[in-house]
Amino acid sequence: MLSDLFYAFLVGGALCAVGQVLIDYTKLTPARILTAYVVAGVFLSAIGIYPKLIDFAGGGASVPLTGFGNLLAQGVRDSVDEKGFLGIFMGGLTASSAGITAAMVFGLVCAAIFRPKQK
């Protein structure tokens, strides 16, 4: 149990550290870094590495943006197997719909509760 938490912390922390290094030492914008993380998750899922990383690190690998890319790729793969060509367009959103909905609902709740202060 404790080793699972350690591996999750180690992998999640490494992903965050790489992102911080990219922000500090490159001219990449945060939006490009976020996009690169999602694309990296899709690529690593396509070649079969990311599912093994999730088995190893659990939430440390599935929670960051690379995990979202893996989720999209896995959803498309499963949907194509089930529905054929149409699954390309349906799979990613179907697999990630719960997370997208949660982000929208929590964003709405926070916007309703908190008021921005003018600087």
Phi and psi restraints in degrees (range 20) as a CNS / XPLOR table:
assign (resid 1 and name C) (resid 2 and name N)
       (resid 2 and name CA) (resid 2 and name C) 1.0 -64.3 20.0 2
assign (resid 2 and name N) (resid 2 and name CA)
       (resid 2 and name C) (resid 3 and name N) 1.0 -36.2 20.0 2
assign (resid 2 and name C) (resid 3 and name N)
       (resid 3 and name CA) (resid 3 and name C) 1.0 -67.3 20.0 2
assign (resid 3 and name N) (resid 3 and name CA)
       (resid 3 and name C) (resid 4 and name N) 1.0 -33.7 20.0 2
assign (resid 3 and name C) (resid 4 and name N)
       (resid 4 and name CA) (resid 4 and name C) 1.0 -62.6 20.0 2
assign (resid 4 and name N) (resid 4 and name CA)
       (resid 4 and name C) (resid 5 and name N) 1.0 -42.8 20.0 2
assign (resid 4 and name C) (resid 5 and name N)
       (resid 5 and name CA) (resid 5 and name C) 1.0 -65.3 20.0 2
assign (resid 5 and name N) (resid 5 and name CA)
       (resid 5 and name C) (resid 6 and name N) 1.0 -38.9 20.0 2
assign (resid 5 and name C) (resid 6 and name N)
       (resid 6 and name CA) (resid 6 and name C) 1.0 -63.7 20.0 2
assign (resid 6 and name N) (resid 6 and name CA)
       (resid 6 and name C) (resid 7 and name N) 1.0 -46.1 20.0 2
assign (resid 6 and name C) (resid 7 and name N)
       (resid 7 and name CA) (resid 7 and name C) 1.0 -65.9 20.0 2
assign (resid 7 and name N) (resid 7 and name CA)
       (resid 7 and name C) (resid 8 and name N) 1.0 -37.8 20.0 2
assign (resid 7 and name C) (resid 8 and name N)
       (resid 8 and name CA) (resid 8 and name C) 1.0 -63.4 20.0 2
assign (resid 8 and name N) (resid 8 and name CA)
       (resid 8 and name C) (resid 9 and name N) 1.0 -44.2 20.0 2
assign (resid 8 and name C) (resid 9 and name N)
       (resid 9 and name CA) (resid 9 and name C) 1.0 -63.8 20.0 2
assign (resid 9 and name N) (resid 9 and name CA)
       (resid 9 and name C) (resid 10 and name N) 1.0 -41.9 20.0 2
assign (resid 9 and name C) (resid 10 and name N)
       (resid 10 and name CA) (resid 10 and name C) 1.0 -64.8 20.0 2
assign (resid 10 and name N) (resid 10 and name CA)
       (resid 10 and name C) (resid 11 and name N) 1.0 -48.9 20.0 2
assign (resid 10 and name C) (resid 11 and name N)
       (resid 11 and name CA) (resid 11 and name C) 1.0 -70.9 20.0 2
assign (resid 11 and name N) (resid 11 and name CA)
       (resid 11 and name C) (resid 12 and name N) 1.0 -45.7 20.0 2
assign (resid 11 and name C) (resid 12 and name N)
       (resid 12 and name CA) (resid 12 and name C) 1.0 -61.8 20.0 2
assign (resid 12 and name N) (resid 12 and name CA)
       (resid 12 and name C) (resid 13 and name N) 1.0 -40.9 20.0 2
assign (resid 12 and name C) (resid 13 and name N)
       (resid 13 and name CA) (resid 13 and name C) 1.0 -65.6 20.0 2
assign (resid 13 and name N) (resid 13 and name CA)
       (resid 13 and name C) (resid 14 and name N) 1.0 -38.1 20.0 2
assign (resid 13 and name C) (resid 14 and name N)
       (resid 14 and name CA) (resid 14 and name C) 1.0 -65.4 20.0 2
assign (resid 14 and name N) (resid 14 and name CA)
       (resid 14 and name C) (resid 15 and name N) 1.0 -41.7 20.0 2
assign (resid 14 and name C) (resid 15 and name N)
       (resid 15 and name CA) (resid 15 and name C) 1.0 -62.8 20.0 2
assign (resid 15 and name N) (resid 15 and name CA)
       (resid 15 and name C) (resid 16 and name N) 1.0 -41.5 20.0 2
assign (resid 15 and name C) (resid 16 and name N)
       (resid 16 and name CA) (resid 16 and name C) 1.0 -67.8 20.0 2
assign (resid 16 and name N) (resid 16 and name CA)
       (resid 16 and name C) (resid 17 and name N) 1.0 -39.3 20.0 2
assign (resid 16 and name C) (resid 17 and name N)
       (resid 17 and name CA) (resid 17 and name C) 1.0 -63.7 20.0 2
assign (resid 17 and name N) (resid 17 and name CA)
       (resid 17 and name C) (resid 18 and name N) 1.0 -41.0 20.0 2
assign (resid 17 and name C) (resid 18 and name N)
       (resid 18 and name CA) (resid 18 and name C) 1.0 -62.1 20.0 2
assign (resid 18 and name N) (resid 18 and name CA)
       (resid 18 and name C) (resid 19 and name N) 1.0 -43.1 20.0 2
assign (resid 18 and name C) (resid 19 and name N)
       (resid 19 and name CA) (resid 19 and name C) 1.0 -61.3 20.0 2
assign (resid 19 and name N) (resid 19 and name CA)
       (resid 19 and name C) (resid 20 and name N) 1.0 -41.2 20.0 2
assign (resid 19 and name C) (resid 20 and name N)
       (resid 20 and name CA) (resid 20 and name C) 1.0 -66.6 20.0 2
assign (resid 20 and name N) (resid 20 and name CA)
       (resid 20 and name C) (resid 21 and name N) 1.0 -39.2 20.0 2
assign (resid 20 and name C) (resid 21 and name N)
       (resid 21 and name CA) (resid 21 and name C) 1.0 -63.1 20.0 2
assign (resid 21 and name N) (resid 21 and name CA)
       (resid 21 and name C) (resid 22 and name N) 1.0 -41.3 20.0 2
assign (resid 21 and name C) (resid 22 and name N)
       (resid 22 and name CA) (resid 22 and name C) 1.0 -63.4 20.0 2
assign (resid 22 and name N) (resid 22 and name CA)
       (resid 22 and name C) (resid 23 and name N) 1.0 -39.1 20.0 2
assign (resid 22 and name C) (resid 23 and name N)
       (resid 23 and name CA) (resid 23 and name C) 1.0 -67.1 20.0 2
assign (resid 23 and name N) (resid 23 and name CA)
       (resid 23 and name C) (resid 24 and name N) 1.0 -43.3 20.0 2
assign (resid 23 and name C) (resid 24 and name N)
       (resid 24 and name CA) (resid 24 and name C) 1.0 -75.9 20.0 2
assign (resid 24 and name N) (resid 24 and name CA)
       (resid 24 and name C) (resid 25 and name N) 1.0 -35.5 20.0 2
assign (resid 24 and name C) (resid 25 and name N)
       (resid 25 and name CA) (resid 25 and name C) 1.0 -115.9 20.0 2
assign (resid 25 and name N) (resid 25 and name CA)
       (resid 25 and name C) (resid 26 and name N) 1.0 5.2 20.0 2
assign (resid 25 and name C) (resid 26 and name N)
       (resid 26 and name CA) (resid 26 and name C) 1.0 -127.4 20.0 2
assign (resid 26 and name N) (resid 26 and name CA)
       (resid 26 and name C) (resid 27 and name N) 1.0 169.8 20.0 2
assign (resid 26 and name C) (resid 27 and name N)
       (resid 27 and name CA) (resid 27 and name C) 1.0 -95.5 20.0 2
assign (resid 27 and name N) (resid 27 and name CA)
       (resid 27 and name C) (resid 28 and name N) 1.0 14.3 20.0 2
assign (resid 27 and name C) (resid 28 and name N)
       (resid 28 and name CA) (resid 28 and name C) 1.0 -68.9 20.0 2
assign (resid 28 and name N) (resid 28 and name CA)
       (resid 28 and name C) (resid 29 and name N) 1.0 138.2 20.0 2
assign (resid 28 and name C) (resid 29 and name N)
       (resid 29 and name CA) (resid 29 and name C) 1.0 -78.3 20.0 2
assign (resid 29 and name N) (resid 29 and name CA)
       (resid 29 and name C) (resid 30 and name N) 1.0 156.5 20.0 2
assign (resid 29 and name C) (resid 30 and name N)
       (resid 30 and name CA) (resid 30 and name C) 1.0 -56.2 20.0 2
assign (resid 30 and name N) (resid 30 and name CA)
       (resid 30 and name C) (resid 31 and name N) 1.0 -35.9 20.0 2
assign (resid 30 and name C) (resid 31 and name N)
       (resid 31 and name CA) (resid 31 and name C) 1.0 -63.2 20.0 2
assign (resid 31 and name N) (resid 31 and name CA)
       (resid 31 and name C) (resid 32 and name N) 1.0 -39.3 20.0 2
assign (resid 31 and name C) (resid 32 and name N)
       (resid 32 and name CA) (resid 32 and name C) 1.0 -69.5 20.0 2
assign (resid 32 and name N) (resid 32 and name CA)
       (resid 32 and name C) (resid 33 and name N) 1.0 -36.3 20.0 2
assign (resid 32 and name C) (resid 33 and name N)
       (resid 33 and name CA) (resid 33 and name C) 1.0 -66.8 20.0 2
assign (resid 33 and name N) (resid 33 and name CA)
       (resid 33 and name C) (resid 34 and name N) 1.0 -43.5 20.0 2
assign (resid 33 and name C) (resid 34 and name N)
       (resid 34 and name CA) (resid 34 and name C) 1.0 -61.1 20.0 2
assign (resid 34 and name N) (resid 34 and name CA)
       (resid 34 and name C) (resid 35 and name N) 1.0 -43.5 20.0 2
assign (resid 34 and name C) (resid 35 and name N)
       (resid 35 and name CA) (resid 35 and name C) 1.0 -63.7 20.0 2
assign (resid 35 and name N) (resid 35 and name CA)
       (resid 35 and name C) (resid 36 and name N) 1.0 -41.6 20.0 2
assign (resid 35 and name C) (resid 36 and name N)
       (resid 36 and name CA) (resid 36 and name C) 1.0 -62.4 20.0 2
assign (resid 36 and name N) (resid 36 and name CA)
       (resid 36 and name C) (resid 37 and name N) 1.0 -37.8 20.0 2
assign (resid 36 and name C) (resid 37 and name N)
       (resid 37 and name CA) (resid 37 and name C) 1.0 -64.1 20.0 2
assign (resid 37 and name N) (resid 37 and name CA)
       (resid 37 and name C) (resid 38 and name N) 1.0 -43.8 20.0 2
assign (resid 37 and name C) (resid 38 and name N)
       (resid 38 and name CA) (resid 38 and name C) 1.0 -63.9 20.0 2
assign (resid 38 and name N) (resid 38 and name CA)
       (resid 38 and name C) (resid 39 and name N) 1.0 -45.2 20.0 2
assign (resid 38 and name C) (resid 39 and name N)
       (resid 39 and name CA) (resid 39 and name C) 1.0 -64.0 20.0 2
assign (resid 39 and name N) (resid 39 and name CA)
       (resid 39 and name C) (resid 40 and name N) 1.0 -38.9 20.0 2
assign (resid 39 and name C) (resid 40 and name N)
       (resid 40 and name CA) (resid 40 and name C) 1.0 -62.0 20.0 2
assign (resid 40 and name N) (resid 40 and name CA)
       (resid 40 and name C) (resid 41 and name N) 1.0 -39.2 20.0 2
assign (resid 40 and name C) (resid 41 and name N)
       (resid 41 and name CA) (resid 41 and name C) 1.0 -63.5 20.0 2
assign (resid 41 and name N) (resid 41 and name CA)
       (resid 41 and name C) (resid 42 and name N) 1.0 -40.3 20.0 2
assign (resid 41 and name C) (resid 42 and name N)
       (resid 42 and name CA) (resid 42 and name C) 1.0 -64.3 20.0 2
assign (resid 42 and name N) (resid 42 and name CA)
       (resid 42 and name C) (resid 43 and name N) 1.0 -45.9 20.0 2
assign (resid 42 and name C) (resid 43 and name N)
       (resid 43 and name CA) (resid 43 and name C) 1.0 -63.4 20.0 2
assign (resid 43 and name N) (resid 43 and name CA)
       (resid 43 and name C) (resid 44 and name N) 1.0 -46.9 20.0 2
assign (resid 43 and name C) (resid 44 and name N)
       (resid 44 and name CA) (resid 44 and name C) 1.0 -65.5 20.0 2
assign (resid 44 and name N) (resid 44 and name CA)
       (resid 44 and name C) (resid 45 and name N) 1.0 -30.1 20.0 2
assign (resid 44 and name C) (resid 45 and name N)
       (resid 45 and name CA) (resid 45 and name C) 1.0 -70.9 20.0 2
assign (resid 45 and name N) (resid 45 and name CA)
       (resid 45 and name C) (resid 46 and name N) 1.0 -39.2 20.0 2
assign (resid 45 and name C) (resid 46 and name N)
       (resid 46 and name CA) (resid 46 and name C) 1.0 -64.0 20.0 2
assign (resid 46 and name N) (resid 46 and name CA)
       (resid 46 and name C) (resid 47 and name N) 1.0 -34.2 20.0 2
assign (resid 46 and name C) (resid 47 and name N)
       (resid 47 and name CA) (resid 47 and name C) 1.0 -94.2 20.0 2
assign (resid 47 and name N) (resid 47 and name CA)
       (resid 47 and name C) (resid 48 and name N) 1.0 3.4 20.0 2
assign (resid 47 and name C) (resid 48 and name N)
       (resid 48 and name CA) (resid 48 and name C) 1.0 88.8 20.0 2
assign (resid 48 and name N) (resid 48 and name CA)
       (resid 48 and name C) (resid 49 and name N) 1.0 7.4 20.0 2
assign (resid 48 and name C) (resid 49 and name N)
       (resid 49 and name CA) (resid 49 and name C) 1.0 -84.7 20.0 2
assign (resid 49 and name N) (resid 49 and name CA)
       (resid 49 and name C) (resid 50 and name N) 1.0 -40.4 20.0 2
assign (resid 49 and name C) (resid 50 and name N)
       (resid 50 and name CA) (resid 50 and name C) 1.0 -65.6 20.0 2
assign (resid 50 and name N) (resid 50 and name CA)
       (resid 50 and name C) (resid 51 and name N) 1.0 -39.7 20.0 2
assign (resid 50 and name C) (resid 51 and name N)
       (resid 51 and name CA) (resid 51 and name C) 1.0 -58.7 20.0 2
assign (resid 51 and name N) (resid 51 and name CA)
       (resid 51 and name C) (resid 52 and name N) 1.0 -34.9 20.0 2
assign (resid 51 and name C) (resid 52 and name N)
       (resid 52 and name CA) (resid 52 and name C) 1.0 -69.1 20.0 2
assign (resid 52 and name N) (resid 52 and name CA)
       (resid 52 and name C) (resid 53 and name N) 1.0 -35.7 20.0 2
assign (resid 52 and name C) (resid 53 and name N)
       (resid 53 and name CA) (resid 53 and name C) 1.0 -66.2 20.0 2
assign (resid 53 and name N) (resid 53 and name CA)
       (resid 53 and name C) (resid 54 and name N) 1.0 -38.2 20.0 2
assign (resid 53 and name C) (resid 54 and name N)
       (resid 54 and name CA) (resid 54 and name C) 1.0 -66.3 20.0 2
assign (resid 54 and name N) (resid 54 and name CA)
       (resid 54 and name C) (resid 55 and name N) 1.0 -39.9 20.0 2
assign (resid 54 and name C) (resid 55 and name N)
       (resid 55 and name CA) (resid 55 and name C) 1.0 -61.2 20.0 2
assign (resid 55 and name N) (resid 55 and name CA)
       (resid 55 and name C) (resid 56 and name N) 1.0 -35.0 20.0 2
assign (resid 55 and name C) (resid 56 and name N)
       (resid 56 and name CA) (resid 56 and name C) 1.0 -77.2 20.0 2
assign (resid 56 and name N) (resid 56 and name CA)
       (resid 56 and name C) (resid 57 and name N) 1.0 -45.5 20.0 2
assign (resid 56 and name C) (resid 57 and name N)
       (resid 57 and name CA) (resid 57 and name C) 1.0 -111.6 20.0 2
assign (resid 57 and name N) (resid 57 and name CA)
       (resid 57 and name C) (resid 58 and name N) 1.0 -5.0 20.0 2
assign (resid 57 and name C) (resid 58 and name N)
       (resid 58 and name CA) (resid 58 and name C) 1.0 58.0 20.0 2
assign (resid 58 and name N) (resid 58 and name CA)
       (resid 58 and name C) (resid 59 and name N) 1.0 -125.0 20.0 2
assign (resid 58 and name C) (resid 59 and name N)
       (resid 59 and name CA) (resid 59 and name C) 1.0 -63.6 20.0 2
assign (resid 59 and name N) (resid 59 and name CA)
       (resid 59 and name C) (resid 60 and name N) 1.0 -23.6 20.0 2
assign (resid 59 and name C) (resid 60 and name N)
       (resid 60 and name CA) (resid 60 and name C) 1.0 -65.6 20.0 2
assign (resid 60 and name N) (resid 60 and name CA)
       (resid 60 and name C) (resid 61 and name N) 1.0 -21.6 20.0 2
assign (resid 60 and name C) (resid 61 and name N)
       (resid 61 and name CA) (resid 61 and name C) 1.0 -108.6 20.0 2
assign (resid 61 and name N) (resid 61 and name CA)
       (resid 61 and name C) (resid 62 and name N) 1.0 -26.9 20.0 2
assign (resid 61 and name C) (resid 62 and name N)
       (resid 62 and name CA) (resid 62 and name C) 1.0 -88.0 20.0 2
assign (resid 62 and name N) (resid 62 and name CA)
       (resid 62 and name C) (resid 63 and name N) 1.0 -21.0 20.0 2
assign (resid 62 and name C) (resid 63 and name N)
       (resid 63 and name CA) (resid 63 and name C) 1.0 -81.5 20.0 2
assign (resid 63 and name N) (resid 63 and name CA)
       (resid 63 and name C) (resid 64 and name N) 1.0 -41.6 20.0 2
assign (resid 63 and name C) (resid 64 and name N)
       (resid 64 and name CA) (resid 64 and name C) 1.0 -64.1 20.0 2
assign (resid 64 and name N) (resid 64 and name CA)
       (resid 64 and name C) (resid 65 and name N) 1.0 175.3 20.0 2
assign (resid 64 and name C) (resid 65 and name N)
       (resid 65 and name CA) (resid 65 and name C) 1.0 -60.7 20.0 2
assign (resid 65 and name N) (resid 65 and name CA)
       (resid 65 and name C) (resid 66 and name N) 1.0 -29.3 20.0 2
assign (resid 65 and name C) (resid 66 and name N)
       (resid 66 and name CA) (resid 66 and name C) 1.0 -64.4 20.0 2
assign (resid 66 and name N) (resid 66 and name CA)
       (resid 66 and name C) (resid 67 and name N) 1.0 -32.9 20.0 2
assign (resid 66 and name C) (resid 67 and name N)
       (resid 67 and name CA) (resid 67 and name C) 1.0 -66.4 20.0 2
assign (resid 67 and name N) (resid 67 and name CA)
       (resid 67 and name C) (resid 68 and name N) 1.0 -34.5 20.0 2
assign (resid 67 and name C) (resid 68 and name N)
       (resid 68 and name CA) (resid 68 and name C) 1.0 -65.2 20.0 2
assign (resid 68 and name N) (resid 68 and name CA)
       (resid 68 and name C) (resid 69 and name N) 1.0 -40.7 20.0 2
assign (resid 68 and name C) (resid 69 and name N)
       (resid 69 and name CA) (resid 69 and name C) 1.0 -62.8 20.0 2
assign (resid 69 and name N) (resid 69 and name CA)
       (resid 69 and name C) (resid 70 and name N) 1.0 -41.1 20.0 2
assign (resid 69 and name C) (resid 70 and name N)
       (resid 70 and name CA) (resid 70 and name C) 1.0 -61.9 20.0 2
assign (resid 70 and name N) (resid 70 and name CA)
       (resid 70 and name C) (resid 71 and name N) 1.0 -42.6 20.0 2
assign (resid 70 and name C) (resid 71 and name N)
       (resid 71 and name CA) (resid 71 and name C) 1.0 -61.8 20.0 2
assign (resid 71 and name N) (resid 71 and name CA)
       (resid 71 and name C) (resid 72 and name N) 1.0 -43.0 20.0 2
assign (resid 71 and name C) (resid 72 and name N)
       (resid 72 and name CA) (resid 72 and name C) 1.0 -60.9 20.0 2
assign (resid 72 and name N) (resid 72 and name CA)
       (resid 72 and name C) (resid 73 and name N) 1.0 -47.0 20.0 2
assign (resid 72 and name C) (resid 73 and name N)
       (resid 73 and name CA) (resid 73 and name C) 1.0 -63.6 20.0 2
assign (resid 73 and name N) (resid 73 and name CA)
       (resid 73 and name C) (resid 74 and name N) 1.0 -43.3 20.0 2
assign (resid 73 and name C) (resid 74 and name N)
       (resid 74 and name CA) (resid 74 and name C) 1.0 -64.7 20.0 2
assign (resid 74 and name N) (resid 74 and name CA)
       (resid 74 and name C) (resid 75 and name N) 1.0 -39.9 20.0 2
assign (resid 74 and name C) (resid 75 and name N)
       (resid 75 and name CA) (resid 75 and name C) 1.0 -62.9 20.0 2
assign (resid 75 and name N) (resid 75 and name CA)
       (resid 75 and name C) (resid 76 and name N) 1.0 -42.6 20.0 2
assign (resid 75 and name C) (resid 76 and name N)
       (resid 76 and name CA) (resid 76 and name C) 1.0 -65.5 20.0 2
assign (resid 76 and name N) (resid 76 and name CA)
       (resid 76 and name C) (resid 77 and name N) 1.0 -43.5 20.0 2
assign (resid 76 and name C) (resid 77 and name N)
       (resid 77 and name CA) (resid 77 and name C) 1.0 -59.9 20.0 2
assign (resid 77 and name N) (resid 77 and name CA)
       (resid 77 and name C) (resid 78 and name N) 1.0 -47.3 20.0 2
assign (resid 77 and name C) (resid 78 and name N)
       (resid 78 and name CA) (resid 78 and name C) 1.0 -65.9 20.0 2
assign (resid 78 and name N) (resid 78 and name CA)
       (resid 78 and name C) (resid 79 and name N) 1.0 -40.6 20.0 2
assign (resid 78 and name C) (resid 79 and name N)
       (resid 79 and name CA) (resid 79 and name C) 1.0 -69.5 20.0 2
assign (resid 79 and name N) (resid 79 and name CA)
       (resid 79 and name C) (resid 80 and name N) 1.0 -35.5 20.0 2
assign (resid 79 and name C) (resid 80 and name N)
       (resid 80 and name CA) (resid 80 and name C) 1.0 -66.2 20.0 2
assign (resid 80 and name N) (resid 80 and name CA)
       (resid 80 and name C) (resid 81 and name N) 1.0 -39.8 20.0 2
assign (resid 80 and name C) (resid 81 and name N)
       (resid 81 and name CA) (resid 81 and name C) 1.0 -62.2 20.0 2
assign (resid 81 and name N) (resid 81 and name CA)
       (resid 81 and name C) (resid 82 and name N) 1.0 -35.5 20.0 2
assign (resid 81 and name C) (resid 82 and name N)
       (resid 82 and name CA) (resid 82 and name C) 1.0 -86.5 20.0 2
assign (resid 82 and name N) (resid 82 and name CA)
       (resid 82 and name C) (resid 83 and name N) 1.0 -43.4 20.0 2
assign (resid 82 and name C) (resid 83 and name N)
       (resid 83 and name CA) (resid 83 and name C) 1.0 -113.1 20.0 2
assign (resid 83 and name N) (resid 83 and name CA)
       (resid 83 and name C) (resid 84 and name N) 1.0 -4.4 20.0 2
assign (resid 83 and name C) (resid 84 and name N)
       (resid 84 and name CA) (resid 84 and name C) 1.0 80.8 20.0 2
assign (resid 84 and name N) (resid 84 and name CA)
       (resid 84 and name C) (resid 85 and name N) 1.0 -146.3 20.0 2
assign (resid 84 and name C) (resid 85 and name N)
       (resid 85 and name CA) (resid 85 and name C) 1.0 -56.8 20.0 2
assign (resid 85 and name N) (resid 85 and name CA)
       (resid 85 and name C) (resid 86 and name N) 1.0 -37.4 20.0 2
assign (resid 85 and name C) (resid 86 and name N)
       (resid 86 and name CA) (resid 86 and name C) 1.0 -62.5 20.0 2
assign (resid 86 and name N) (resid 86 and name CA)
       (resid 86 and name C) (resid 87 and name N) 1.0 -24.3 20.0 2
assign (resid 86 and name C) (resid 87 and name N)
       (resid 87 and name CA) (resid 87 and name C) 1.0 -63.6 20.0 2
assign (resid 87 and name N) (resid 87 and name CA)
       (resid 87 and name C) (resid 88 and name N) 1.0 -22.6 20.0 2
assign (resid 87 and name C) (resid 88 and name N)
       (resid 88 and name CA) (resid 88 and name C) 1.0 -59.0 20.0 2
assign (resid 88 and name N) (resid 88 and name CA)
       (resid 88 and name C) (resid 89 and name N) 1.0 -39.1 20.0 2
assign (resid 88 and name C) (resid 89 and name N)
       (resid 89 and name CA) (resid 89 and name C) 1.0 -87.9 20.0 2
assign (resid 89 and name N) (resid 89 and name CA)
       (resid 89 and name C) (resid 90 and name N) 1.0 -22.4 20.0 2
assign (resid 89 and name C) (resid 90 and name N)
       (resid 90 and name CA) (resid 90 and name C) 1.0 -99.8 20.0 2
assign (resid 90 and name N) (resid 90 and name CA)
       (resid 90 and name C) (resid 91 and name N) 1.0 -31.5 20.0 2
assign (resid 90 and name C) (resid 91 and name N)
       (resid 91 and name CA) (resid 91 and name C) 1.0 -62.4 20.0 2
assign (resid 91 and name N) (resid 91 and name CA)
       (resid 91 and name C) (resid 92 and name N) 1.0 -46.4 20.0 2
assign (resid 91 and name C) (resid 92 and name N)
       (resid 92 and name CA) (resid 92 and name C) 1.0 -63.5 20.0 2
assign (resid 92 and name N) (resid 92 and name CA)
       (resid 92 and name C) (resid 93 and name N) 1.0 -44.9 20.0 2
assign (resid 92 and name C) (resid 93 and name N)
       (resid 93 and name CA) (resid 93 and name C) 1.0 -71.2 20.0 2
assign (resid 93 and name N) (resid 93 and name CA)
       (resid 93 and name C) (resid 94 and name N) 1.0 -36.0 20.0 2
assign (resid 93 and name C) (resid 94 and name N)
       (resid 94 and name CA) (resid 94 and name C) 1.0 -63.8 20.0 2
assign (resid 94 and name N) (resid 94 and name CA)
       (resid 94 and name C) (resid 95 and name N) 1.0 -43.1 20.0 2
assign (resid 94 and name C) (resid 95 and name N)
       (resid 95 and name CA) (resid 95 and name C) 1.0 -69.2 20.0 2
assign (resid 95 and name N) (resid 95 and name CA)
       (resid 95 and name C) (resid 96 and name N) 1.0 -33.2 20.0 2
assign (resid 95 and name C) (resid 96 and name N)
       (resid 96 and name CA) (resid 96 and name C) 1.0 -104.2 20.0 2
assign (resid 96 and name N) (resid 96 and name CA)
       (resid 96 and name C) (resid 97 and name N) 1.0 9.7 20.0 2
assign (resid 96 and name C) (resid 97 and name N)
       (resid 97 and name CA) (resid 97 and name C) 1.0 -62.4 20.0 2
assign (resid 97 and name N) (resid 97 and name CA)
       (resid 97 and name C) (resid 98 and name N) 1.0 -36.7 20.0 2
assign (resid 97 and name C) (resid 98 and name N)
       (resid 98 and name CA) (resid 98 and name C) 1.0 -65.1 20.0 2
assign (resid 98 and name N) (resid 98 and name CA)
       (resid 98 and name C) (resid 99 and name N) 1.0 -43.9 20.0 2
assign (resid 98 and name C) (resid 99 and name N)
       (resid 99 and name CA) (resid 99 and name C) 1.0 -67.1 20.0 2
assign (resid 99 and name N) (resid 99 and name CA)
       (resid 99 and name C) (resid 100 and name N) 1.0 -41.0 20.0 2
assign (resid 99 and name C) (resid 100 and name N)
       (resid 100 and name CA) (resid 100 and name C) 1.0 -64.4 20.0 2
assign (resid 100 and name N) (resid 100 and name CA)
       (resid 100 and name C) (resid 101 and name N) 1.0 -44.2 20.0 2
assign (resid 100 and name C) (resid 101 and name N)
       (resid 101 and name CA) (resid 101 and name C) 1.0 -63.4 20.0 2
assign (resid 101 and name N) (resid 101 and name CA)
       (resid 101 and name C) (resid 102 and name N) 1.0 -43.2 20.0 2
assign (resid 101 and name C) (resid 102 and name N)
       (resid 102 and name CA) (resid 102 and name C) 1.0 -61.0 20.0 2
assign (resid 102 and name N) (resid 102 and name CA)
       (resid 102 and name C) (resid 103 and name N) 1.0 -42.7 20.0 2
assign (resid 102 and name C) (resid 103 and name N)
       (resid 103 and name CA) (resid 103 and name C) 1.0 -62.3 20.0 2
assign (resid 103 and name N) (resid 103 and name CA)
       (resid 103 and name C) (resid 104 and name N) 1.0 -41.0 20.0 2
assign (resid 103 and name C) (resid 104 and name N)
       (resid 104 and name CA) (resid 104 and name C) 1.0 -67.4 20.0 2
assign (resid 104 and name N) (resid 104 and name CA)
       (resid 104 and name C) (resid 105 and name N) 1.0 -44.1 20.0 2
assign (resid 104 and name C) (resid 105 and name N)
       (resid 105 and name CA) (resid 105 and name C) 1.0 -65.6 20.0 2
assign (resid 105 and name N) (resid 105 and name CA)
       (resid 105 and name C) (resid 106 and name N) 1.0 -46.6 20.0 2
assign (resid 105 and name C) (resid 106 and name N)
       (resid 106 and name CA) (resid 106 and name C) 1.0 -65.8 20.0 2
assign (resid 106 and name N) (resid 106 and name CA)
       (resid 106 and name C) (resid 107 and name N) 1.0 -35.2 20.0 2
assign (resid 106 and name C) (resid 107 and name N)
       (resid 107 and name CA) (resid 107 and name C) 1.0 -63.6 20.0 2
assign (resid 107 and name N) (resid 107 and name CA)
       (resid 107 and name C) (resid 108 and name N) 1.0 -41.6 20.0 2
assign (resid 107 and name C) (resid 108 and name N)
       (resid 108 and name CA) (resid 108 and name C) 1.0 -65.1 20.0 2
assign (resid 108 and name N) (resid 108 and name CA)
       (resid 108 and name C) (resid 109 and name N) 1.0 -43.8 20.0 2
assign (resid 108 and name C) (resid 109 and name N)
       (resid 109 and name CA) (resid 109 and name C) 1.0 -62.5 20.0 2
assign (resid 109 and name N) (resid 109 and name CA)
       (resid 109 and name C) (resid 110 and name N) 1.0 -44.7 20.0 2
assign (resid 109 and name C) (resid 110 and name N)
       (resid 110 and name CA) (resid 110 and name C) 1.0 -64.8 20.0 2
assign (resid 110 and name N) (resid 110 and name CA)
       (resid 110 and name C) (resid 111 and name N) 1.0 -39.1 20.0 2
assign (resid 110 and name C) (resid 111 and name N)
       (resid 111 and name CA) (resid 111 and name C) 1.0 -65.9 20.0 2
assign (resid 111 and name N) (resid 111 and name CA)
       (resid 111 and name C) (resid 112 and name N) 1.0 -32.5 20.0 2
assign (resid 111 and name C) (resid 112 and name N)
       (resid 112 and name CA) (resid 112 and name C) 1.0 -76.9 20.0 2
assign (resid 112 and name N) (resid 112 and name CA)
       (resid 112 and name C) (resid 113 and name N) 1.0 -32.8 20.0 2
assign (resid 112 and name C) (resid 113 and name N)
       (resid 113 and name CA) (resid 113 and name C) 1.0 -84.0 20.0 2
assign (resid 113 and name N) (resid 113 and name CA)
       (resid 113 and name C) (resid 114 and name N) 1.0 -46.2 20.0 2
assign (resid 113 and name C) (resid 114 and name N)
       (resid 114 and name CA) (resid 114 and name C) 1.0 -100.6 20.0 2
assign (resid 114 and name N) (resid 114 and name CA)
       (resid 114 and name C) (resid 115 and name N) 1.0 144.1 20.0 2
assign (resid 114 and name C) (resid 115 and name N)
       (resid 115 and name CA) (resid 115 and name C) 1.0 -112.9 20.0 2
assign (resid 115 and name N) (resid 115 and name CA)
       (resid 115 and name C) (resid 116 and name N) 1.0 132.8 20.0 2
assign (resid 115 and name C) (resid 116 and name N)
       (resid 116 and name CA) (resid 116 and name C) 1.0 -69.6 20.0 2
assign (resid 116 and name N) (resid 116 and name CA)
       (resid 116 and name C) (resid 117 and name N) 1.0 146.1 20.0 2
assign (resid 116 and name C) (resid 117 and name N)
       (resid 117 and name CA) (resid 117 and name C) 1.0 -99.1 20.0 2
assign (resid 117 and name N) (resid 117 and name CA)
       (resid 117 and name C) (resid 118 and name N) 1.0 140.4 20.0 2
assign (resid 117 and name C) (resid 118 and name N)
       (resid 118 and name CA) (resid 118 and name C) 1.0 -82.2 20.0 2
assign (resid 118 and name N) (resid 118 and name CA)
       (resid 118 and name C) (resid 119 and name N) 1.0 136.9 20.0 2
